[in-house]
Amino acid sequence: MVKQLRLGLFENAQANDSGTSTWRHPDNQRYLFDRLDYWGQTAKLAEDAGFDFLFLADAWGWAEVNGTRPDIATTEGLDLPRLDPAIVLAALIPQTTRLGLVATGSVLLEPPYSFARRMATLDILSGGRIGWNIVTTGTADTAVQAFGVDMVGHDERYVMADEFMQVVYKLWEEAWERDALVRDKNGVFADADKVHRIAHEGKYFRSHGYGNTQRSPQGTPVLFQAGASPAGREFGGKHGEAIFVGSGTAEQLLGHSSAIRAEAVKNGRRADEVKVMSAMAAIVGSTEEEAKAKYASVADAQDPALTVASYAWFTGLDLSSFDRDTPMKELHTELSQTQVARFADKTVGNVLDDWHAHGVGARPIVGTPEQVADKMIELADGGDLDGFLFAPTIPPASTKDFVEHVLPILRERGVVAPVSEETSTLRERLLGTDSPDLAESHPGSAYRR
């Protein structure tokens, strides 16, 4: 029996995303990513359609091959320029009332004290609709060069991330009690007995003092994570509330979701406490032939020469320096191991072909609305999924096609809830809880006064 599925809309505050460049496609409007109108229309589309949240991905750094940025990366807007996703989401708060707003933030590059204030501010102003996609910044060593910090090894980054979480939990959960802010003009503004000094002295972070904002509606924003390595899964099982997994067969997805839920249980949490959501894309046509023709037009809009630079940006691996028959299992990187592991049984040539088609993103489901809905239900049922993160291949045209033609079928079959006008926090909406707080079994709740 398929669960009632949750839906997020994947977007990126830049012209292109996922290592592809489709800005030349006639239906692509995200080349206007620096216009507030584009984001207002996108948020309205998602909220009116009943999506649970709008997710803004992010990445620091830029594409380089052998230490040099290829001109084509700039010509095609591969990774630069981009906007700060937190600021984009702040601008969308007054334009939305129900939509969750999820920003990506790096534990390697963000100072936890200032980051905690930024996220708490967003959660306060939005009435508790904020989520944080936790990343360890495993792509582009150009990012650490730009910040002037040292790259940390893959598994050690998750050790660092765990310590980062300790600091922000103290700031979000411990520093200010929920009712500390009184605002009584005949009494006190804040109750001193309910405001606490935090102390953290660790390997990577030190923080002593008082939280810079009062407790937000959710305390800790909803925690999203997407690590696919053993270390990433272990971290996600401990801290994550919604975990993104890549696309794949139902069997492959079941392997991911089972492993994640097992890690949650290992950390004293219920298996269903973590919502597993698969990345997905769809090219919808009135006929299968029409859908295939649409998909072909996407590939035609991209320059194949961009593929090498794009993959190197994500992984640090210059595939042009290897024979096309080289097995991917022979290659290793300290950057995004997820983007090597997903091709473990492929060759370099296979990866170049696949990456040109859809980059780091999900291979689209191509077909009629009924075929797309059927496939989603098959994957959710067989893969033990709680929902999907929909990534438009051509934004916003692909999103509109999905909303207008596929969503009604999913609702008719009862696997997606009707659009509700009720407002709630993102945690209550997405996790189905009756409280905006972290669950008692979540490690972050131990810091709560």
Secondary structure by P-SEA (a helix, b strand, c coil): cccbbbbbbbbbcccccccccccccccccccccccaaaaaaaaaaaaaacccbbbbbbccbbbbccccccaaaaaaccccccccaaaaaaaaccccccbbbbbbbbcccccaaaaaaaaaaaaaaacccbbbbcccccccaaaaaaacbbbbcaaaaaaaaaaaaaaaaaaaccccccccccccccccccccccbbbbbbbccccccccccccccccccccbbbbbbccaaaaaaaaccccbbbbbbbcaaaaaaaaaaaaaaaaaaccccccbbbbbbbcccccccaaaaaaaaaaaaaaccccaaaaaaaaaccccccccccccccccccccccaaaaaaaccccaaaaaaaaaacccccccccccaaaaaaaaaaaaaaacccccbbbbccaaaaaaaaaaccaaaaaaacccccccccccccccccccccccccccccccccccc
